[in-house]
Each structure stands twice: as C-alpha cells, then as structure tokens.
C-alpha cells in the first residue's frame, strides 16, 4: 500500500512541477512579448493618445476661459449703457452674476479677483491676477502641445 501511495505522491509532485514550469514559461513569454518593438510601439501610441487628449483639453480650457472673459467684458459694456434700476438693467445684472458664478465654478482661481459692486459681480479683466490666470492656462496648453509633439516624434521614430 505504501509503495502505491508513494508512487501516487511522486506523480502528483511531478505534475505540480510541470504545471509550475509551464506557468513560468508562459510568464516569461508574455514578458518577452511586451518587450518586442511592436509592443513598445503600441504602448507609445497609447501614450500618444492620452497626451493628445490632454493637449486638446488644455487648449479648450484656455480658449473657453479667454472667450468667457471677453464675453463677460462685453456684457459689462452693455450694462454700463443701460439705466441703472430698470428691468433691462436688472436682467443684465442677473445674467452677468450668473456668468461670473459659472466662471468661478469652472475656474476657482478667479474667485479671489471677483467683487460685488452695487449688486453686480465683477471680475477685473485687466488685473495682473486675472491676466496671470489666463497666462497660466495658455502656458499649460502650450506645454501640453509640446508634449504631444514630443510623443509624436517618439512614435514616428519607431
């Protein structure tokens, strides 16, 4: 009985060793496959997609901020042409205040440059602080575009 049991255990041990060896070989093959030029190119292309998307988002964020500030400045000009206290003036104030609050939600760093002047929420477009925020978004967009170009050069070099 013992010899049969020992032979059975030996067979089970050999099967376990064989399975472990197969698993090790599979892991080794997968590792070497990930090092192939094709795999490296695929990973570089995936990274390029991510960098391209980030560059697009940074550019859109900058453009949206710039456009929003220009539109808000135009609305301030319209408000200045209206008679204070009229219904038309009040509607313009409500629209401006809503837009300022939306801008602050989207770009929280603008909050420190917002003021309430007679019920009208204002952002001083010409202040160094607001221009600094706009410059930062422009710099971020340019940096993201440069990163995208660098990734394109890497992918096209492979």
C-alpha atoms as an extended CHARMM CRD file, in Angstrom:
* protein
*
       158  EXT
         1         1  UNK       CA              0.0000000000        0.0000000000        0.0000000000  PROA      1               0.0000000000
         2         2  UNK       CA              2.7920000000        2.4250000000        0.8980000000  PROA      2               0.0000000000
         3         3  UNK       CA              4.5770000000        1.9520000000       -2.4140000000  PROA      3               0.0000000000
         4         4  UNK       CA              1.3960000000        2.7680000000       -4.3390000000  PROA      4               0.0000000000
         5         5  UNK       CA              0.8310000000        5.8440000000       -2.1820000000  PROA      5               0.0000000000
         6         6  UNK       CA              4.4370000000        6.9990000000       -2.7050000000  PROA      6               0.0000000000
         7         7  UNK       CA              4.1710000000        6.4830000000       -6.4680000000  PROA      7               0.0000000000
         8         8  UNK       CA              0.9190000000        8.4950000000       -6.4600000000  PROA      8               0.0000000000
         9         9  UNK       CA              2.5230000000       11.3110000000       -4.4700000000  PROA      9               0.0000000000
        10        10  UNK       CA              5.5420000000       11.3010000000       -6.8090000000  PROA      10              0.0000000000
        11        11  UNK       CA              3.2510000000       11.5640000000       -9.8360000000  PROA      11              0.0000000000
        12        12  UNK       CA              1.3020000000       14.4350000000       -8.2130000000  PROA      12              0.0000000000
        13        13  UNK       CA              4.5880000000       16.2130000000       -7.3740000000  PROA      13              0.0000000000
        14        14  UNK       CA              5.8390000000       15.8050000000      -10.9520000000  PROA      14              0.0000000000
        15        15  UNK       CA              2.5370000000       17.1740000000      -12.3180000000  PROA      15              0.0000000000
        16        16  UNK       CA              2.7840000000       20.1320000000       -9.9420000000  PROA      16              0.0000000000
        17        17  UNK       CA              6.3560000000       20.8120000000      -11.0450000000  PROA      17              0.0000000000
        18        18  UNK       CA              5.3160000000       20.5440000000      -14.7010000000  PROA      18              0.0000000000
        19        19  UNK       CA              2.3950000000       22.9530000000      -14.1720000000  PROA      19              0.0000000000
        20        20  UNK       CA              4.6740000000       25.4160000000      -12.3570000000  PROA      20              0.0000000000
        21        21  UNK       CA              7.2080000000       25.1810000000      -15.1790000000  PROA      21              0.0000000000
        22        22  UNK       CA              4.5020000000       25.7910000000      -17.7920000000  PROA      22              0.0000000000
        23        23  UNK       CA              3.1980000000       28.8070000000      -15.8410000000  PROA      23              0.0000000000
        24        24  UNK       CA              6.7540000000       30.1420000000      -15.5920000000  PROA      24              0.0000000000
        25        25  UNK       CA              7.3330000000       29.6930000000      -19.3260000000  PROA      25              0.0000000000
        26        26  UNK       CA              4.0510000000       31.4460000000      -20.1280000000  PROA      26              0.0000000000
        27        27  UNK       CA              5.0080000000       34.3570000000      -17.8560000000  PROA      27              0.0000000000
        28        28  UNK       CA              8.4330000000       34.5470000000      -19.4800000000  PROA      28              0.0000000000
        29        29  UNK       CA              6.9220000000       34.5460000000      -22.9750000000  PROA      29              0.0000000000
        30        30  UNK       CA              4.4890000000       37.3060000000      -22.0040000000  PROA      30              0.0000000000
        31        31  UNK       CA              7.3640000000       39.3320000000      -20.5870000000  PROA      31              0.0000000000
        32        32  UNK       CA              9.4030000000       38.9520000000      -23.7770000000  PROA      32              0.0000000000
        33        33  UNK       CA              6.3660000000       39.7650000000      -25.9080000000  PROA      33              0.0000000000
        34        34  UNK       CA              5.9150000000       43.0200000000      -24.0270000000  PROA      34              0.0000000000
        35        35  UNK       CA              9.4790000000       43.9230000000      -24.9810000000  PROA      35              0.0000000000
        36        36  UNK       CA              9.0010000000       43.4380000000      -28.7070000000  PROA      36              0.0000000000
        37        37  UNK       CA              9.2220000000       46.5220000000      -30.9070000000  PROA      37              0.0000000000
        38        38  UNK       CA              5.5730000000       46.0990000000      -31.8490000000  PROA      38              0.0000000000
        39        39  UNK       CA              4.5200000000       46.0830000000      -28.1940000000  PROA      39              0.0000000000
        40        40  UNK       CA              6.6550000000       49.1070000000      -27.4630000000  PROA      40              0.0000000000
        41        41  UNK       CA              5.1510000000       50.9330000000      -30.4410000000  PROA      41              0.0000000000
        42        42  UNK       CA              1.6560000000       50.0300000000      -29.2890000000  PROA      42              0.0000000000
        43        43  UNK       CA              2.3660000000       51.3770000000      -25.8000000000  PROA      43              0.0000000000
        44        44  UNK       CA              3.8260000000       54.5530000000      -27.2990000000  PROA      44              0.0000000000
        45        45  UNK       CA              0.7100000000       55.0070000000      -29.4430000000  PROA      45              0.0000000000
        46        46  UNK       CA             -1.4980000000       54.5600000000      -26.3730000000  PROA      46              0.0000000000
        47        47  UNK       CA              0.5730000000       57.1600000000      -24.5330000000  PROA      47              0.0000000000
        48        48  UNK       CA              0.2940000000       59.4800000000      -27.5390000000  PROA      48              0.0000000000
        49        49  UNK       CA             -3.4890000000       59.1650000000      -27.4590000000  PROA      49              0.0000000000
        50        50  UNK       CA             -3.5080000000       60.1970000000      -23.8090000000  PROA      50              0.0000000000
        51        51  UNK       CA             -1.1330000000       63.1130000000      -24.3860000000  PROA      51              0.0000000000
        52        52  UNK       CA             -3.1380000000       64.2590000000      -27.4290000000  PROA      52              0.0000000000
        53        53  UNK       CA             -6.3480000000       64.2230000000      -25.4190000000  PROA      53              0.0000000000
        54        54  UNK       CA             -4.7090000000       66.1740000000      -22.5960000000  PROA      54              0.0000000000
        55        55  UNK       CA             -3.3640000000       68.7350000000      -25.0930000000  PROA      55              0.0000000000
        56        56  UNK       CA             -6.8140000000       69.1360000000      -26.6190000000  PROA      56              0.0000000000
        57        57  UNK       CA             -8.4170000000       69.5920000000      -23.2000000000  PROA      57              0.0000000000
        58        58  UNK       CA             -5.7920000000       72.1470000000      -22.1350000000  PROA      58              0.0000000000
        59        59  UNK       CA             -6.3130000000       74.1200000000      -25.3410000000  PROA      59              0.0000000000
        60        60  UNK       CA            -10.0960000000       74.0270000000      -24.9230000000  PROA      60              0.0000000000
        61        61  UNK       CA             -9.8430000000       75.1060000000      -21.2820000000  PROA      61              0.0000000000
        62        62  UNK       CA             -7.6710000000       78.0940000000      -22.2490000000  PROA      62              0.0000000000
        63        63  UNK       CA             -9.8820000000       79.0310000000      -25.2010000000  PROA      63              0.0000000000
        64        64  UNK       CA            -13.0640000000       78.7240000000      -23.1300000000  PROA      64              0.0000000000
        65        65  UNK       CA            -11.6320000000       80.9430000000      -20.3770000000  PROA      65              0.0000000000
        66        66  UNK       CA            -10.4270000000       83.5380000000      -22.8600000000  PROA      66              0.0000000000
        67        67  UNK       CA            -13.7610000000       83.5720000000      -24.7310000000  PROA      67              0.0000000000
        68        68  UNK       CA            -15.7620000000       83.7130000000      -21.4980000000  PROA      68              0.0000000000
        69        69  UNK       CA            -13.7560000000       86.6680000000      -20.1980000000  PROA      69              0.0000000000
        70        70  UNK       CA            -14.1920000000       88.5220000000      -23.4950000000  PROA      70              0.0000000000
        71        71  UNK       CA            -17.9510000000       87.8680000000      -23.4900000000  PROA      71              0.0000000000
        72        72  UNK       CA            -18.2240000000       88.9890000000      -19.8730000000  PROA      72              0.0000000000
        73        73  UNK       CA            -16.3230000000       92.1830000000      -20.6670000000  PROA      73              0.0000000000
        74        74  UNK       CA            -18.7940000000       92.9020000000      -23.4930000000  PROA      74              0.0000000000
        75        75  UNK       CA            -21.7090000000       92.3390000000      -21.0920000000  PROA      75              0.0000000000
        76        76  UNK       CA            -20.1880000000       94.8480000000      -18.6590000000  PROA      76              0.0000000000
        77        77  UNK       CA            -20.0630000000       97.3690000000      -21.5210000000  PROA      77              0.0000000000
        78        78  UNK       CA            -23.7380000000       96.7350000000      -22.3140000000  PROA      78              0.0000000000
        79        79  UNK       CA            -24.6310000000       97.0780000000      -18.6290000000  PROA      79              0.0000000000
        80        80  UNK       CA            -22.8520000000      100.4440000000      -18.4880000000  PROA      80              0.0000000000
        81        81  UNK       CA            -25.0690000000      101.6710000000      -21.3430000000  PROA      81              0.0000000000
        82        82  UNK       CA            -28.2870000000      100.7440000000      -19.5080000000  PROA      82              0.0000000000
        83        83  UNK       CA            -30.1570000000      102.8810000000      -16.9920000000  PROA      83              0.0000000000
        84        84  UNK       CA            -29.4740000000      101.5950000000      -13.5030000000  PROA      84              0.0000000000
        85        85  UNK       CA            -32.5270000000      100.1440000000      -11.7770000000  PROA      85              0.0000000000
        86        86  UNK       CA            -34.5610000000       99.4520000000      -14.9220000000  PROA      86              0.0000000000
        87        87  UNK       CA            -35.8910000000       95.9860000000      -15.6220000000  PROA      87              0.0000000000
        88        88  UNK       CA            -33.4910000000       95.6310000000      -18.5480000000  PROA      88              0.0000000000
        89        89  UNK       CA            -30.5740000000       96.5840000000      -16.2680000000  PROA      89              0.0000000000
        90        90  UNK       CA            -31.6940000000       94.0760000000      -13.6200000000  PROA      90              0.0000000000
        91        91  UNK       CA            -31.9010000000       91.3030000000      -16.2220000000  PROA      91              0.0000000000
        92        92  UNK       CA            -28.4110000000       92.1730000000      -17.4360000000  PROA      92              0.0000000000
        93        93  UNK       CA            -27.1040000000       92.1190000000      -13.8410000000  PROA      93              0.0000000000
        94        94  UNK       CA            -28.7020000000       88.7140000000      -13.2260000000  PROA      94              0.0000000000
        95        95  UNK       CA            -27.1220000000       87.3560000000      -16.4120000000  PROA      95              0.0000000000
        96        96  UNK       CA            -23.7040000000       88.7790000000      -15.5520000000  PROA      96              0.0000000000
        97        97  UNK       CA            -23.8390000000       87.4980000000      -11.9710000000  PROA      97              0.0000000000
        98        98  UNK       CA            -24.8040000000       84.0470000000      -13.1990000000  PROA      98              0.0000000000
        99        99  UNK       CA            -21.9580000000       84.0600000000      -15.6950000000  PROA      99              0.0000000000
       100       100  UNK       CA            -19.4310000000       85.1800000000      -13.0680000000  PROA      100             0.0000000000
       101       101  UNK       CA            -20.5530000000       82.4190000000      -10.7160000000  PROA      101             0.0000000000
       102       102  UNK       CA            -20.3040000000       79.8610000000      -13.5380000000  PROA      102             0.0000000000
       103       103  UNK       CA            -16.8010000000       81.0910000000      -14.3450000000  PROA      103             0.0000000000
       104       104  UNK       CA            -15.7650000000       80.7400000000      -10.7160000000  PROA      104             0.0000000000
       105       105  UNK       CA            -17.1940000000       77.2140000000      -10.6330000000  PROA      105             0.0000000000
       106       106  UNK       CA            -15.1660000000       76.3060000000      -13.7340000000  PROA      106             0.0000000000
       107       107  UNK       CA            -12.0550000000       78.3100000000      -12.7770000000  PROA      107             0.0000000000
       108       108  UNK       CA            -11.9550000000       78.5660000000       -8.9430000000  PROA      108             0.0000000000
       109       109  UNK       CA             -8.7480000000       80.5820000000       -9.0090000000  PROA      109             0.0000000000
       110       110  UNK       CA            -10.7920000000       83.5330000000      -10.3490000000  PROA      110             0.0000000000
       111       111  UNK       CA            -12.7600000000       83.7790000000       -7.0840000000  PROA      111             0.0000000000
       112       112  UNK       CA            -10.1220000000       85.9610000000       -5.4200000000  PROA      112             0.0000000000
       113       113  UNK       CA            -10.4930000000       88.5160000000       -8.2430000000  PROA      113             0.0000000000
       114       114  UNK       CA            -14.3020000000       88.7550000000       -8.0350000000  PROA      114             0.0000000000
       115       115  UNK       CA            -16.0410000000       91.6480000000       -6.3000000000  PROA      115             0.0000000000
       116       116  UNK       CA            -19.6000000000       92.7110000000       -5.6320000000  PROA      116             0.0000000000
       117       117  UNK       CA            -20.0440000000       96.2870000000       -6.7810000000  PROA      117             0.0000000000
       118       118  UNK       CA            -23.5480000000       97.5280000000       -6.0970000000  PROA      118             0.0000000000
       119       119  UNK       CA            -25.0660000000       94.0840000000       -6.6240000000  PROA      119             0.0000000000
       120       120  UNK       CA            -23.0450000000       93.3890000000       -9.7670000000  PROA      120             0.0000000000
       121       121  UNK       CA            -20.4370000000       90.6470000000       -9.5510000000  PROA      121             0.0000000000
       122       122  UNK       CA            -17.3350000000       91.8440000000      -11.3290000000  PROA      122             0.0000000000
       123       123  UNK       CA            -14.0200000000       90.3990000000      -12.3870000000  PROA      123             0.0000000000
       124       124  UNK       CA            -11.3630000000       92.9370000000      -13.2800000000  PROA      124             0.0000000000
       125       125  UNK       CA            -10.1800000000       91.6180000000      -16.6450000000  PROA      125             0.0000000000
       126       126  UNK       CA             -7.1830000000       93.9400000000      -16.7000000000  PROA      126             0.0000000000
       127       127  UNK       CA             -5.8310000000       92.9820000000      -13.2840000000  PROA      127             0.0000000000
       128       128  UNK       CA             -2.4880000000       91.2390000000      -13.1070000000  PROA      128             0.0000000000
       129       129  UNK       CA             -4.1190000000       88.3710000000      -11.2460000000  PROA      129             0.0000000000
       130       130  UNK       CA             -6.6930000000       87.6090000000      -13.9350000000  PROA      130             0.0000000000
       131       131  UNK       CA             -4.0760000000       88.0120000000      -16.6520000000  PROA      131             0.0000000000
       132       132  UNK       CA             -1.8360000000       85.6560000000      -14.6530000000  PROA      132             0.0000000000
       133       133  UNK       CA             -4.5770000000       83.0240000000      -14.5610000000  PROA      133             0.0000000000
       134       134  UNK       CA             -5.1170000000       83.3980000000      -18.3070000000  PROA      134             0.0000000000
       135       135  UNK       CA             -1.3620000000       83.2100000000      -18.9160000000  PROA      135             0.0000000000
       136       136  UNK       CA             -1.1270000000       80.0430000000      -16.8250000000  PROA      136             0.0000000000
       137       137  UNK       CA             -3.8290000000       78.3370000000      -18.8850000000  PROA      137             0.0000000000
       138       138  UNK       CA             -2.0860000000       79.4480000000      -22.0840000000  PROA      138             0.0000000000
       139       139  UNK       CA              1.2450000000       78.0870000000      -20.7800000000  PROA      139             0.0000000000
       140       140  UNK       CA             -0.4330000000       74.7980000000      -19.8240000000  PROA      140             0.0000000000
       141       141  UNK       CA             -1.9050000000       74.4820000000      -23.3180000000  PROA      141             0.0000000000
       142       142  UNK       CA              1.4830000000       75.1750000000      -24.9410000000  PROA      142             0.0000000000
       143       143  UNK       CA              3.2610000000       72.6880000000      -22.6620000000  PROA      143             0.0000000000
       144       144  UNK       CA              0.6800000000       70.0210000000      -23.4680000000  PROA      144             0.0000000000
       145       145  UNK       CA              1.0740000000       70.6910000000      -27.1870000000  PROA      145             0.0000000000
       146       146  UNK       CA              4.8640000000       70.4020000000      -26.8580000000  PROA      146             0.0000000000
       147       147  UNK       CA              4.4550000000       67.0980000000      -25.0230000000  PROA      147             0.0000000000
       148       148  UNK       CA              2.1550000000       65.8830000000      -27.7890000000  PROA      148             0.0000000000
       149       149  UNK       CA              4.7410000000       66.8270000000      -30.4220000000  PROA      149             0.0000000000
       150       150  UNK       CA              7.4700000000       65.0170000000      -28.4920000000  PROA      150             0.0000000000
       151       151  UNK       CA              5.3120000000       61.8680000000      -28.2620000000  PROA      151             0.0000000000
       152       152  UNK       CA              4.5480000000       62.0400000000      -31.9970000000  PROA      152             0.0000000000
       153       153  UNK       CA              8.2610000000       62.2020000000      -32.6900000000  PROA      153             0.0000000000
       154       154  UNK       CA              8.8330000000       59.1300000000      -30.4900000000  PROA      154             0.0000000000
       155       155  UNK       CA              6.0500000000       57.1610000000      -32.1700000000  PROA      155             0.0000000000
       156       156  UNK       CA              7.1140000000       58.1220000000      -35.6800000000  PROA      156             0.0000000000
       157       157  UNK       CA             10.7450000000       57.3060000000      -34.8890000000  PROA      157             0.0000000000
       158       158  UNK       CA              9.8810000000       53.6880000000      -34.0640000000  PROA      158             0.0000000000
